[in-house]
Amino acid sequence: MSKAKSAKDLLERMKTVAARRGAAPKEPEAAPPPAEPPAPEPRKKVRITVDLDPEMHRFLKIYAAERGMKVSEVVRGLIEGLREELNGSSPA
């Protein structure tokens, strides 16, 4: 099986799963009243797009899943580590 074919199959499976999840929306649950005043709004985020080959994407997804993280959390952590390295401070 070629790389392009396996990536295409993976994309199709992801679309199928997403369609199934969207088919039966859950009933909204009543939110409990907040116990404390809400935290201040976080800084506005900026979206970026990064092209990865399928193997690198698969590695990143597995790495994040094994650690109970989101891919975006892994990427932000890597960028923060790079920033700390460049600023001469050691990561926490």
C-alpha positions in Angstrom: 0.0 0.0 0.0 1.4 3.4 -1.0 1.9 6.2 1.5 -0.7 8.4 -0.4 -3.2 5.5 -0.2 -2.8 5.0 3.5 -3.0 8.7 4.2 -6.2 8.9 2.1 -7.7 5.9 4.0 -6.8 7.5 7.3 -8.5 10.7 6.3 -11.6 8.8 5.1 -11.8 7.0 8.4 -11.4 10.2 10.3 -14.3 11.7 8.3 -16.5 8.7 9.0 -15.9 8.9 12.7 -16.5 12.6 12.8 -19.8 12.1 10.9 -20.9 9.5 13.3 -20.1 11.7 16.3 -22.0 14.6 14.7 -25.1 12.4 13.9 -26.4 12.1 17.5 -25.9 15.3 19.4 -25.9 15.1 23.1 -28.5 16.9 25.2 -26.9 20.0 26.7 -26.4 19.7 30.4 -27.3 22.5 32.8 -24.1 24.2 34.0 -23.8 24.6 37.7 -23.5 28.2 38.9 -19.9 29.3 39.2 -18.5 29.1 42.7 -16.0 31.9 42.1 -15.8 34.8 39.7 -14.5 33.7 36.3 -10.8 33.9 35.6 -9.6 36.7 33.4 -9.8 36.0 29.7 -6.7 34.3 28.3 -4.6 36.0 25.7 -6.0 35.7 22.2 -4.5 32.8 20.3 -3.3 32.8 16.7 -3.8 29.7 14.5 -0.9 28.4 12.4 -0.8 25.7 9.7 2.0 23.2 9.5 2.3 20.7 6.7 3.6 17.3 8.0 4.1 14.0 6.2 1.8 11.3 7.3 4.4 9.4 9.3 5.3 12.5 11.3 1.7 13.3 11.9 1.0 9.8 13.1 4.0 10.0 15.4 2.8 13.3 16.9 -0.7 11.9 17.4 0.6 8.8 19.1 3.1 10.7 21.3 0.3 13.1 22.5 -2.2 10.3 23.1 0.3 8.2 25.1 0.8 11.2 27.4 -2.9 12.2 27.6 -2.2 15.4 25.8 -3.6 17.2 22.8 -1.3 17.6 19.8 -1.6 21.4 20.2 -0.3 21.1 23.8 2.7 19.1 22.6 3.5 21.6 19.9 3.1 24.6 22.3 5.4 22.8 24.8 8.0 22.3 22.1 7.9 25.9 21.1 8.0 27.1 24.7 11.1 24.9 25.3 12.8 26.4 22.2 12.0 29.9 23.4 13.5 29.1 26.9 16.5 27.6 25.3 17.1 30.7 23.1 16.6 33.0 26.1 19.2 31.1 28.1 16.9 29.8 30.8 16.5 26.2 31.6 13.0 24.6 31.2 11.0 24.1 34.4 
